[in-house]
Amino acid sequence: MSFEVHYTVKARQDLRNIYEYIAYDLLVPETAARQAQRTMKEIEALNEMPMRYRLYDDEPWHRQEVRFFPVDNYLVFYLPDKAKHTVYIVRIIYGGRDIRKQLEETAIKY
């Protein structure tokens, strides 16, 4: 059985911010488009076997069963809900940032 994939408002904003940074600050719109496409493609693949990636180690996210995986220099954080057959994309964060701080600013809501 496949899962539906849903983006939170914060995750959608993260994806927009990544695109805009690469396209407008770094001035490489083609790279920005490819990065966004790669990220969305990897996220969509969560519709099959969403439990394949590891739980995030830090609390309280570990207890909430938040999982993550890398896409290039970014980390995708998501929450699978087996009962609803849904995967919620929580955040997409640049790996060089303070991940804990970024997640603390995120209330896990879906």
N, C-alpha and C positions, 0 to 999 in steps of 0.2 A: 504494500500500500504506500502510495506516495504522500508526501507532506506538502501543504501549501506554504509558501514563503511570503512573509509580510515584513516590511520595513517599518520601524518606528519613525516618528517624526525626526528624532535626533539622528538616526542612521541616514535618513534621506538628506538631512542637512550636511552630515559628514561627507557624503558622496559628492554633493554639490561643492562643498568647500575644497575638497581634493581636486576636483575638476578645475575650479576657478583658480586655485593657487598655481597649478601646473600651466594652465592655459594663459592666464593673465599676468601672474607675477614672474613665472619662469619663461613666459612667451613661447611655449611650445604646445599649441592647441592640438596638434595631431597626437602627441604623447598623452595629453590629458584625455582625449577621447579613447585611446587604446587602453589606458589605465582604468577608466570607468567601465569600459566593456569587459575587460578581464575580470575586474572585481565583481561585476554583476553576473557574469557567467559562472564564476566559482560559487557565488552565493546561490544561484539558481540550482546548482548541483546538489545543494542540501536537501532538495525534495526527495532524494533517495539516500537512505542511510545517514540521517543527520546526527546520529550518535557517534559517528566515526572519529570525530575530533575530541581532543581531551578537554576535561573540565579545567577552568581557570583555577589556579591554586589558592589565590587569596580569598579570604572571607570579607564580606558575606556572600560573594559571588559564587564561591565553590558550593556552599550550602544551597544556593538558589539554582544550582546546576547550569550556570552560564558556561558555555563552551566557546572556544576560539580557534582560529586558524589563520595562517599568513597568506597574503596575496601581495607578492613583491615586498615593498617596504611597509605595508599596512597590515594591521591585525583586525580581523572581523570577529566581533563578539556577538553571540547569538544564544537564544534560549529555545530549545525544542520543547514543545508541549505534546507529549504522546497522546493524551486523551483527546485533544482537538486535532491531532494530525497536522500541526502547524509549527512552523519555525519562525520565530520573531528575531529579526536582525536588530540588535540593540545599539551597537556602535561600530564605526569603522575608523580606527585610530592609527595615525602614523606611529610606527614602532619605536621611533626615537624620542617620543614624548613621554612624560610621566604618566604611564598607563593608569596607575592606581588613582592619581588625581583626576584624570579624565573620567574614570568610571565612578568615582565618588560624586561627580557632578551629574551623574545619570541615575535617575530613579528608574528602576526596572519596572516598567508598566507596559502592558500590551492590551 
